[in-house]
């Protein structure tokens, strides 16, 4: 066959075809074109095949670069000479040209682009069967190290795009795997090449690129963080066009794309996050039931973005979050409540307050809509919700309490909640000091003050840490006396002597209030049990009146001047009826240091009491020692008839027993400290003696023979 070709093409033409000068190679190619035209006219296709084989084997595969260049231009000339009949010889013509794209010589690669360009212009649509191989070659050439080769490849690429867009034989199904494999390439030239092809194919009405979008969507998002501004713009433009198509298309595979968007929403690149969350926002509005299985994943992407540093991202994320929460999906239709709760639980540990708040809103929303299903997962989320009560944000704590209040509508959950709070306050006094009042007051609003205080009292009654029990009771007592939210609790307490409900509440609180003498006295003053308050004061021993007691007493005296105790101050206008009140107040006065501000406040108040004729002072010379007595014909306290409703002697015995426990506990603490101090002192003495004896032995040691001393 080679011999036939040699007889067809003159030797001078073949020599010129391998010449180093381009003009000679070009003239030789023109002669080959003419020869092939004549052969084609007479149907001599075997001879044409022989010519192609000669050009392929002796030229394009030659070790000589000029031969390879001549072979490429010769193959292009053959194609031009064949014109409409070139298609039947493409199997011989195209492969050697494609092979030349990998040539080490950049000029050979350049001429390969030129040859294929001329071949494509002739065969047009018949060229499509080699598209995948040509696309692969163009992808590599787009990143070629030689600028001339890149330029030639660019011209060839434009022609191939034109051919593909007008062809009805192009297979998008075969092309997509090629595209998908290359979407994560980092080379900027390749990325531009790929985005260009995506844009062109998407513009062809007969090609459904949207249906294959999940296959290359991740790659496009990956390009949004490219260092090249031009590539970012091109990728963004392509994505914007696809998003618009999604809005106008009735059939979209939201599921696969949602998975990609969720991953990209966590990108470190700000532009990628913004684009991702924007897409998610549109998907939530458009996706409907298709997105139900992906709600948890979407929520997991949205919640962190609510606290993003970029305001645009925060705005879109909040809007998306509201859209999600507005959707009322049915668990029977694939709505996974457990997965949503898992995401919300995870975001409770977020370092950003806004995200934690939105996570809690989701807890409350799910609890409100799907209470039974929510409670089925309670074992997994209850402890994290309890831990959230220690959050540094007041807003978070208040929301946590709302969730807990909703859960605590069942009694055993309520007990668990209060027990946890007490344990938290016990282990973290900072939380008790800074958040105790906030937490207790909010719980009282949400669950009812009486229910909350009764539960606290029941648990604290058996508290083994007496010091903590005393502190906790003092905190609860202060909240009781000062918070407007607890007005509904103070009202029945004021009627403890005349109302069965008030009596029961008083006794319930008294069970734990006896841990603190001042809390007990405060409770009695609130309940108008003045006789018992006086008895409690009289029962106090020397050990009970310490610095903490005086501090609490100082607070109580100041509270007596607040609106909460207005009724008590008005009762002082009738000292004959409220003798035990006077005796209680004078008892408190006698416990205060005379130079203290509280002493002066209480003394000033007592000096305004209008004493009646039925009362007489035991020592008129000393106006500050007004221990009052009731005369034989005086009116007795009208409340005494109601005292039989409450067994006050028994309560006093309980109080004294509790105070005895506190005294013994204090003695044990002092003894332990004393023992520890003694042990430490003995250890110091022992160490001192050991060191002293060592020093003496060193002094008494005779000098060595080698040592020199000065006497």
C-alpha positions in Angstrom: 0.0 0.0 0.0 2.9 2.3 0.8 4.4 1.5 -2.7 1.0 2.5 -4.3 1.1 5.8 -2.4 4.6 6.5 -3.5 3.6 6.0 -7.1 0.7 8.3 -6.6 2.5 11.2 -4.9 5.7 12.4 -6.5 8.9 12.2 -4.5 9.5 15.9 -4.7 6.2 16.6 -3.0 7.0 14.2 -0.2 10.4 15.8 0.2 8.8 19.3 0.4 6.2 18.0 2.9 9.0 17.3 5.4 10.9 20.4 4.7 11.8 22.7 7.6 10.2 25.7 5.8 6.5 26.1 6.4 5.9 27.5 2.9 7.3 24.4 1.2 5.2 22.1 3.4 2.1 24.2 2.6 2.7 24.0 -1.2 3.3 20.2 -0.9 0.0 19.9 1.0 -1.8 21.8 -1.7 -0.5 19.4 -4.3 -1.7 16.4 -2.2 -5.1 18.1 -1.9 -5.3 18.2 -5.7 -4.2 14.6 -6.1 -6.8 13.4 -3.6 -9.5 15.4 -5.4 -8.7 13.6 -8.6 -8.7 10.2 -6.9 -12.0 11.0 -5.2 -13.5 12.0 -8.5 -12.8 8.6 -9.9 -13.7 6.8 -6.7 -10.2 5.6 -6.0 -10.7 5.3 -2.2 -8.2 2.5 -1.8 -5.5 4.7 -3.2 -6.7 7.5 -0.9 -6.4 5.1 2.0 -2.9 4.3 0.9 -2.0 8.0 0.8 -3.4 8.5 4.3 -1.5 5.5 5.6 1.7 6.9 4.1 1.2 10.3 5.7 0.4 8.6 9.0 3.2 6.0 9.3 6.0 7.8 7.5 5.2 11.3 8.6 2.9 11.8 11.7 4.6 8.9 13.6 8.1 9.9 12.4 10.8 10.7 15.0 11.6 13.8 12.9 9.6 16.9 14.0 9.4 18.4 10.5 8.1 15.1 9.2 5.3 15.1 11.9 4.4 18.7 11.0 4.2 17.7 7.3 2.1 14.7 8.0 -0.4 16.8 10.0 -0.8 19.4 7.2 -1.0 16.5 4.7 -3.9 14.8 6.5 -5.7 18.1 6.6 -5.1 18.5 2.9 -6.5 15.0 2.2 -9.7 15.9 4.2 -10.1 19.1 2.2 -9.6 17.2 -1.0 -12.2 14.6 -0.1 -14.8 17.3 0.9 -18.1 15.5 1.3 -16.6 12.1 1.0 -14.1 12.6 3.9 -16.4 11.0 6.5 -15.6 7.5 5.4 -11.9 8.1 6.0 -12.1 9.8 9.4 -11.1 6.6 11.2 -7.7 6.9 9.5 -7.4 10.7 9.6 -8.4 11.7 13.1 -6.5 9.3 15.5 -3.0 10.3 14.4 -4.0 14.0 14.7 -5.3 13.4 18.3 -2.1 11.5 19.1 -0.1 14.5 18.0 -1.8 16.6 20.7 0.5 14.9 23.2 3.7 15.6 21.2 6.6 16.9 23.1 7.3 19.6 20.5 5.0 22.6 21.0 5.0 23.4 17.3 3.8 19.9 16.4 0.9 20.4 19.0 0.2 23.7 17.3 0.0 22.2 13.8 -2.2 19.4 15.3 -4.7 22.0 16.4 -4.5 23.7 13.0 -5.0 20.3 11.2 -7.9 19.3 13.3 -9.5 22.7 12.8 -9.3 22.3 9.0 -10.6 18.7 9.2 -13.6 19.8 11.4 -14.5 22.6 9.0 -14.9 20.1 6.3 -16.7 17.2 8.0 -18.8 19.2 10.5 -21.4 17.0 12.0 -19.6 13.7 11.0 -17.0 14.9 13.5 -19.3 14.2 16.5 -18.4 10.6 16.8 -14.9 11.6 18.0 -16.2 14.3 20.3 -15.3 12.7 23.6 -11.7 12.1 22.5 -11.5 15.6 21.1 -13.0 17.1 24.2 -10.4 15.3 26.3 -7.6 16.6 24.1 -8.9 20.2 24.1 -9.2 20.1 27.9 -5.5 19.3 28.2 -4.5 21.8 25.5 -6.4 24.6 27.2 -3.7 24.4 29.9 -0.8 24.0 27.5 2.5 25.6 28.5 2.8 27.3 25.1 0.7 30.4 24.5 0.5 29.7 20.8 -0.8 26.2 21.4 -3.4 27.6 23.8 -4.5 30.2 21.2 -4.9 27.5 18.5 -6.7 25.2 20.9 -9.1 28.1 21.7 -10.0 28.6 18.0 -10.5 24.9 17.6 -12.7 24.8 20.8 -14.9 27.5 19.4 -15.4 25.6 16.1 -16.2 22.4 18.0 -18.8 24.2 20.1 -20.4 25.5 17.0 -20.5 22.0 15.5 -22.0 20.5 18.7 -24.7 23.1 19.1 -26.0 22.5 15.5 -25.7 18.7 15.7 -28.5 16.4 16.5 -26.1 13.5 17.1 -24.4 14.9 20.2 -24.9 12.6 23.2 -25.2 14.6 26.5 -25.3 11.3 28.4 -21.9 10.3 27.2 -20.5 13.8 27.7 -21.5 14.3 31.4 -19.1 11.6 32.8 -16.2 13.4 31.0 -17.3 16.7 32.5 -17.8 15.3 36.0 -14.4 13.8 36.1 -12.7 17.1 35.3 -14.8 19.5 37.5 -12.5 19.4 40.4 -9.4 20.3 38.4 -7.6 23.3 39.9 -5.9 24.7 36.8 -7.6 28.0 36.0 -7.4 27.5 32.2 -9.1 24.2 32.4 -11.8 25.7 34.7 -12.5 28.4 32.2 -12.7 25.8 29.5 -15.2 23.7 31.5 -17.4 26.6 32.5 -17.5 27.7 28.8 -18.7 24.3 27.7 -21.3 24.1 30.5 -22.6 27.6 29.5 -22.7 26.7 25.7 -24.5 23.4 26.2 -27.0 24.9 28.6 -27.9 27.4 25.9 -28.9 24.7 23.5 -32.7 24.1 23.8 -32.5 20.4 22.9 -29.9 19.6 25.5 -31.2 19.2 29.1 -28.2 20.3 31.2 -30.5 21.0 34.1 -31.3 17.4 34.5 -27.6 16.6 34.9 -26.8 19.6 37.1 -26.2 17.5 40.2 -23.3 15.8 38.4 -21.3 19.0 38.1 -22.9 21.4 40.6 -20.3 20.7 43.2 -17.5 21.6 40.8 -19.2 24.9 39.9 -19.4 25.8 43.6 -15.8 24.8 44.0 -14.9 27.4 41.4 -16.5 30.2 43.4 -13.5 30.3 45.7 -11.0 30.4 42.8 -8.2 32.9 43.1 -9.1 34.3 39.7 -11.8 36.9 39.7 -12.8 36.0 36.1 -13.3 32.4 36.9 -15.4 33.3 40.0 -17.6 35.5 37.8 -18.0 32.9 35.1 -19.0 30.2 37.7 -21.4 32.6 39.4 -23.0 33.6 36.1 -23.5 29.9 35.2 -25.0 29.2 38.7 -27.3 32.1 38.5 -28.6 31.0 35.1 -29.2 27.5 36.4 -31.0 28.8 39.5 -33.3 30.8 37.3 -34.0 27.7 35.2 -34.8 25.8 38.4 -37.4 28.4 39.4 -39.1 28.0 36.0 -38.8 24.2 35.8 -41.5 21.8 37.2 -39.2 18.8 37.4 -36.0 19.3 39.5 -34.0 16.8 41.5 -33.7 18.9 44.6 -32.5 16.0 46.8 -29.1 15.4 45.3 -28.4 19.1 44.9 -29.5 19.8 48.5 -26.7 17.5 49.7 -24.1 19.5 47.7 -25.5 22.8 48.9 -25.4 21.7 52.6 -21.7 20.8 52.2 -20.8 24.0 50.5 -22.7 26.2 53.1 -19.9 25.3 55.5 -17.2 26.5 53.2 -14.4 28.7 54.5 -15.0 31.0 51.4 -17.5 33.8 52.1 -18.8 34.0 48.5 -19.3 30.2 48.4 -21.3 30.3 51.6 -23.5 33.2 50.4 -24.3 31.5 47.1 -25.0 28.2 48.8 -27.3 29.7 51.4 -29.1 31.6 48.7 -29.7 28.4 46.7 -30.9 26.7 49.9 -33.3 29.5 50.5 -34.8 29.1 47.0 -34.9 25.3 47.4 -36.8 25.6 50.6 -39.4 27.8 48.9 -39.6 25.6 45.8 -38.8 22.1 46.9 -41.8 21.2 48.9 -42.2 17.5 49.8 -39.1 16.6 47.8 -36.9 18.2 50.5 -38.6 16.6 53.5 -36.0 13.9 53.9 -33.3 16.6 53.7 -34.7 19.0 56.2 -32.3 18.0 59.0 -29.3 18.4 56.7 -30.5 21.8 55.5 -31.1 22.9 59.0 -27.6 21.8 59.9 -26.3 24.1 57.2 -28.6 27.1 58.0 -28.2 27.4 61.8 -24.4 28.1 61.7 -24.9 30.6 59.0 -27.3 32.6 61.2 -24.2 33.7 63.1 -22.0 34.3 60.1 -19.6 37.2 60.1 -21.1 38.5 56.8 -24.4 40.3 57.2 -25.8 39.2 53.8 -25.4 35.5 54.8 -27.0 36.1 58.2 -30.0 37.8 56.6 -30.6 35.0 54.1 -30.0 32.3 56.7 -32.6 33.8 59.1 -35.1 34.0 56.3 -34.4 30.4 55.3 -34.7 29.3 58.9 -38.1 31.0 59.2 -39.3 29.3 56.0 -38.2 25.9 57.3 -39.9 26.4 60.6 -43.1 27.5 58.9 -43.4 24.2 57.0 -45.6 21.7 58.8 -44.4 18.4 57.6 -45.9 15.0 58.6 -43.7 12.5 60.4 -45.6 9.8 58.5 -44.3 11.3 55.2 -40.6 11.0 56.0 -40.2 14.0 58.3 -37.4 12.8 60.7 -38.0 14.6 64.0 -35.1 12.7 65.6 -32.7 14.0 63.0 -33.9 17.6 63.4 -33.5 17.3 67.2 -30.0 15.9 66.7 -29.1 19.0 64.7 -30.6 21.3 67.2 -28.8 19.5 70.1 -25.5 19.9 68.3 -26.0 23.6 67.7 -26.7 24.1 71.4 -22.9 23.9 71.8 -22.3 26.5 69.2 -20.0 29.4 70.2 -22.5 31.9 68.8 -25.4 33.0 70.8 -27.7 33.6 67.8 -27.3 30.0 66.6 -28.0 28.6 70.1 -31.1 30.7 70.3 -32.5 29.5 67.0 -31.7 25.9 68.0 -33.8 26.4 71.1 -36.6 27.9 68.9 -36.6 24.6 67.0 -36.9 22.6 70.2 -39.9 24.6 71.2 -41.5 24.4 67.7 -41.1 20.6 67.5 -42.4 20.2 71.1 -45.4 22.3 70.3 -46.3 20.6 67.1 -45.1 17.0 67.7 -45.2 16.6 71.4 -45.6 12.8 71.5 -42.8 12.3 69.0 -40.6 14.8 70.7 -40.9 13.2 74.1 -39.9 9.9 72.5 -36.4 11.4 72.1 -36.3 13.1 75.5 -33.7 10.8 76.9 -31.2 11.9 74.3 -31.8 15.7 74.6 -32.9 16.2 78.2 -29.4 16.4 79.6 -28.1 18.8 76.9 -31.1 21.0 77.6 -30.4 21.0 81.3 -26.7 21.8 80.6 -27.8 24.8 78.6 -29.2 26.4 81.7 -25.6 27.3 82.5 -25.2 29.2 79.3 -23.5 32.6 79.6 -26.4 34.3 77.7 -29.5 35.3 79.6 -31.5 35.1 76.4 -30.5 31.5 75.9 -31.3 30.6 79.5 -34.8 32.1 79.3 -35.5 30.1 76.1 -34.2 27.0 77.7 -36.5 27.5 80.6 -39.5 27.9 78.2 -38.6 24.5 76.6 -38.2 22.9 80.0 -41.4 24.4 81.2 -43.2 22.8 78.3 -41.6 19.5 79.0 -42.2 19.8 82.7 -46.0 19.8 82.3 -45.5 16.1 83.2 -44.7 15.8 86.9 -41.7 13.5 86.7 -40.0 15.7 84.2 -40.7 18.7 86.5 -39.1 17.0 89.4 -36.1 16.1 87.3 -35.7 19.7 86.2 -35.9 21.2 89.7 -33.5 18.5 91.0 -31.0 19.3 88.3 -31.3 23.1 89.0 -30.5 22.5 92.7 -27.6 20.2 91.8 -26.3 22.9 89.4 -26.6 25.6 92.0 -24.8 23.4 94.4 -21.9 22.7 92.1 -21.6 26.1 90.7 -22.2 29.0 93.1 -21.5 31.5 90.4 -24.6 30.3 88.5 -26.6 30.6 91.7 -25.4 34.1 92.4 -25.7 35.4 88.8 -28.5 33.4 87.4 -30.4 32.0 90.3 -33.0 34.7 90.6 -33.5 34.9 86.8 -34.1 31.1 86.5 -36.4 30.8 89.5 -38.5 33.9 88.5 -38.9 32.7 84.9 -39.9 29.2 86.0 -42.5 30.7 88.3 -44.0 32.6 85.4 -44.0 29.6 83.1 -45.1 26.9 85.6 -46.7 28.7 88.4 -44.9 30.1 91.5 -46.6 27.8 94.0 -45.7 24.7 92.1 -42.1 25.7 91.7 -41.6 26.8 95.3 -43.2 23.7 96.7 -40.9 21.5 94.6 -37.8 23.4 95.7 -38.8 23.2 99.3 -39.5 19.5 99.1 -36.1 18.7 97.6 -34.2 21.1 99.9 -35.8 19.7 103.0 -33.7 16.5 102.6 -30.5 18.3 101.4 -27.5 16.8 103.1 -25.2 19.8 102.5 -26.6 22.0 105.2 -24.5 25.1 104.2 -25.8 24.9 100.7 -29.4 24.3 101.9 -29.2 27.5 104.0 -27.8 29.6 101.1 -30.4 28.2 98.7 -33.2 28.9 101.0 -32.0 32.5 101.6 -31.9 33.0 97.8 -35.4 31.6 97.4 -36.6 33.7 100.3 -35.2 36.9 98.8 -36.9 36.2 95.5 -40.1 35.5 97.3 -40.0 38.9 99.1 -38.8 41.0 96.2 -40.1 39.7 92.8 -43.2 41.0 91.3 -43.7 37.6 89.5 -44.2 36.0 93.0 -47.0 38.3 94.0 -49.5 35.5 93.5 -47.5 33.4 96.0 -47.3 36.0 98.7 -51.1 36.6 98.7 -52.1 33.1 100.0 -49.1 33.2 102.4 -50.5 36.3 104.0 -53.7 34.4 104.7 -51.9 31.3 106.2 -53.7 31.7 109.6 -57.2 32.0 108.1 -57.1 30.0 104.9 -56.5 26.3 104.4 -54.6 26.8 101.1 -52.3 29.4 102.7 -51.8 27.2 105.7 -50.7 24.2 103.5 -48.4 26.4 101.5 -46.8 27.9 104.7 -46.1 24.5 106.1 -44.7 23.3 102.8 -42.2 26.1 102.6 -41.4 26.0 106.3 -40.1 22.5 106.0 -37.0 23.8 104.1 -37.0 27.5 105.2 -36.0 26.3 108.7 -32.5 25.8 107.3 -32.1 29.6 107.7 -33.3 31.5 110.8 -33.8 34.8 108.9 -35.7 33.0 106.1 -37.9 31.4 108.7 -38.6 34.8 110.4 -39.3 36.4 107.0 -41.7 33.7 106.2 -43.5 34.2 109.5 -43.7 37.9 109.0 -45.1 37.4 105.5 -47.7 34.9 106.9 -48.5 37.2 109.8 -47.5 34.4 112.2 -46.0 37.0 114.5 -46.2 35.0 117.7 -44.2 32.2 116.1 -41.7 34.7 114.7 -41.1 36.0 118.2 -40.6 32.4 119.5 -38.1 31.7 116.7 -36.1 34.8 117.7 -36.2 33.9 121.4 -34.9 30.4 120.5 -31.8 31.6 118.8 -28.5 30.8 120.4 -25.2 32.5 120.5 -23.8 30.3 117.7 -26.8 31.3 115.4 -26.1 35.0 115.5 -23.1 35.2 113.2 -22.0 37.6 110.4 -24.1 35.8 107.8 -27.1 36.1 110.1 -26.6 39.8 110.6 -26.2 40.4 106.9 -29.5 38.6 106.3 -31.1 40.5 109.1 -29.9 43.8 107.5 -31.6 42.8 104.2 -34.8 41.9 106.0 -35.0 45.3 107.8 -34.6 47.1 104.5 -37.2 44.9 102.9 -39.7 45.8 105.7 -39.6 49.3 104.2 -40.7 48.1 100.7 -44.3 47.9 99.4 -44.3 44.1 100.0 -44.6 44.7 103.7 -46.8 47.8 103.6 -49.6 45.8 105.3 -47.2 45.0 108.2 -46.3 48.7 108.7 -50.0 49.6 108.6 -50.7 47.0 111.3 -48.3 49.0 113.6 -51.1 51.6 113.7 -53.0 49.2 115.9 -50.4 48.0 118.4 -53.1 46.6 120.6 -54.1 44.1 118.0 -50.6 43.2 116.9 -48.6 43.0 120.1 -46.6 40.0 118.9 -45.6 41.9 115.8 -44.2 44.7 118.0 -42.4 42.1 120.2 -40.9 40.5 117.1 -39.7 43.8 115.7 -38.2 44.8 119.0 -36.6 41.4 119.2 -34.9 42.0 115.8 -33.9 45.4 117.0 -32.2 44.0 120.0 -30.1 41.6 117.8 -28.8 44.4 115.6 -25.6 46.3 116.4 -26.6 49.8 117.5 -24.3 51.5 115.1 -25.6 49.7 112.0 -27.8 51.4 109.5 -30.5 48.7 109.8 -30.7 49.4 113.6 -31.4 53.1 112.9 -34.0 52.3 110.2 -35.9 49.9 112.5 -35.6 52.1 115.5 -37.0 55.1 113.5 -39.9 53.0 112.3 -40.8 51.8 115.8 -40.6 55.3 117.2 -43.6 56.2 115.0 -45.8 53.5 116.5 -48.8 55.1 118.3 -49.0 53.3 121.7 -52.4 53.0 123.2 -53.4 53.2 126.9 -53.8 49.4 127.0 -50.0 49.1 126.5 -47.4 50.2 129.0 -43.7 50.3 128.8 -41.6 48.3 131.2 -38.9 51.0 131.2 -40.1 54.5 130.3 -36.7 55.9 131.0 -35.2 53.9 128.1 -37.3 54.5 125.0 -35.3 52.0 123.0 -36.1 49.0 125.2 -39.7 48.8 124.5 -40.5 45.2 125.4 -44.2 45.4 125.6 -46.7 43.6 127.7 -50.4 43.2 127.5 -52.3 44.4 130.5 -54.8 42.1 132.2 -57.7 43.9 130.7 -56.1 44.6 127.3 -57.3 43.2 124.1 -55.5 40.0 123.1 -54.2 39.5 119.6 -57.2 38.6 117.4 -55.0 36.2 115.4 -54.5 33.9 118.4 -57.7 32.1 117.7 -56.4 31.0 114.4 -53.1 29.7 115.7 -54.7 26.3 116.5 -55.0 25.7 112.8 -51.2 25.3 112.6 -49.2 23.3 115.1 -46.7 26.0 115.8 -45.1 24.2 118.8 -44.3 21.3 116.6 -42.9 23.7 113.9 -40.7 25.4 116.5 -39.4 22.0 117.6 -38.5 21.2 114.0 -36.8 24.6 113.6 -34.7 24.1 116.8 -33.8 20.5 115.7 -32.6 21.9 112.3 -30.6 24.6 113.9 -29.0 22.1 116.2 -27.9 20.1 113.2 -26.4 23.3 111.7 -24.6 24.0 115.0 -23.1 20.5 115.1 -22.2 20.8 111.5 -20.4 24.0 112.2 -18.5 22.5 115.1 -17.4 19.6 113.0 -16.1 22.0 110.4 -14.2 24.0 113.0 -12.8 20.8 114.4 -11.7 19.6 111.0 -10.0 22.9 110.3 -8.3 22.8 113.7 -7.1 19.2 113.1 -5.8 20.2 109.7 -4.0 23.2 111.2 -2.5 21.1 114.0 -1.3 18.5 111.5 0.2 21.1 109.3 2.0 22.7 112.3 3.4 19.4 113.4 4.6 18.7 109.9 6.3 22.1 109.8 8.0 21.4 113.2 9.2 18.0 112.1 10.6 19.5 108.9 12.3 22.3 111.0 13.8 19.7 113.4 15.1 17.6 110.6 16.7 20.6 108.9 18.1 21.8 112.2 19.6 18.5 113.1 21.1 18.3 109.6 22.7 21.7 110.1 24.1 20.7 113.5 25.7 17.6 112.1 27.2 19.6 109.3 28.7 22.0 111.9 30.1 19.3 114.1 31.6 17.3 111.3 35.5 17.4 111.5 37.2 19.2 108.6 38.6 16.9 105.9 42.4 16.6 105.4 42.2 18.3 102.0 40.3 21.3 103.2 41.9 24.5 104.2 40.5 26.6 107.0 41.4 29.9 108.5 41.3 29.9 112.3 
